[in-house]
Amino acid sequence: MYKGRSQRDPLVVAVIGALGAGVATSFAVGQGQDPLVALGITVFAGLTVVLCDRFGLV
């Protein structure tokens, strides 16, 4: 059912996840969102992707 542990580097996975979230949050900052909130969303997305990758959910 699950693939198990990933062999990918966690840093690479985190950067890819943060870049994906960064695209959306940079647009939101351009529309007036607080940059610190956008940074928090980006960090949270990066950590979430790493956890999902480590547990084989992606």
VOVOPA-67970 format. One record per residue (C-alpha): residue in one letter; residue number from 1; x, y, z. Coordinates in steps of 0.001 Angstrom, whole numbers, plus 500000, padded with zeros to 6 digits. Each point is the difference from the previous one (the first is absolute). Example, Ala and Ser with C-alpha at 12.3 -4.5 7.8 and 13.67 -1.06 7.14 Angstrom:
residues 2
{A 1 {512300 495500 507800}}
{S 2 {501370 503440 499340}}
***
This chain:
residues 58
{M 1 {500000 500000 500000}}
{Y 2 {502746 502457 500954}}
{K 3 {503344 500158 498245}}
{G 4 {501998 500361 503205}}
{R 5 {502947 502305 500581}}
{S 6 {501112 502191 497151}}
{Q 7 {503603 500018 498800}}
{R 8 {499849 503676 499024}}
{D 9 {502043 502622 501828}}
{P 10 {497784 501813 502549}}
{L 11 {501587 503352 499156}}
{V 12 {499097 499632 496327}}
{V 13 {496454 498994 500885}}
{A 14 {499637 502986 502357}}
{V 15 {501326 502448 497411}}
{I 16 {497636 498701 497326}}
{G 17 {497023 500238 502368}}
{A 18 {500964 503477 501158}}
{L 19 {500454 501196 496412}}
{G 20 {496540 498775 499116}}
{A 21 {498462 501777 502964}}
{G 22 {502176 503051 499372}}
{V 23 {498409 500544 496604}}
{A 24 {496527 500256 501504}}
{T 25 {501059 502045 503007}}
{S 26 {502017 502451 497904}}
{F 27 {496837 500707 498037}}
{A 28 {498111 500482 503275}}
{V 29 {502652 502436 501271}}
{G 30 {499611 501916 496754}}
{Q 31 {496294 500262 500802}}
{G 32 {500650 501367 503502}}
{Q 33 {500546 497011 502307}}
{D 34 {502467 500424 502862}}
{P 35 {503437 498673 498917}}
{L 36 {500558 498265 503349}}
{V 37 {496788 498028 499586}}
{A 38 {501124 499018 496508}}
{L 39 {503378 498902 501351}}
{G 40 {498271 497919 502671}}
{I 41 {497810 498328 497393}}
{T 42 {503039 499231 497850}}
{V 43 {501944 498481 502920}}
{F 44 {496976 497967 501095}}
{A 45 {499548 498669 496460}}
{G 46 {503657 499009 499795}}
{L 47 {499851 498110 503288}}
{T 48 {496731 498315 499054}}
{V 49 {501454 498753 496721}}
{V 50 {503030 498566 501809}}
{L 51 {497784 498170 502502}}
{C 52 {497761 498627 497265}}
{D 53 {503053 498875 498026}}
{R 54 {501586 498312 503029}}
{F 55 {496804 498076 500801}}
{G 56 {499452 498970 496384}}
{L 57 {496800 501977 499482}}
{V 58 {501128 501715 496794}}
***
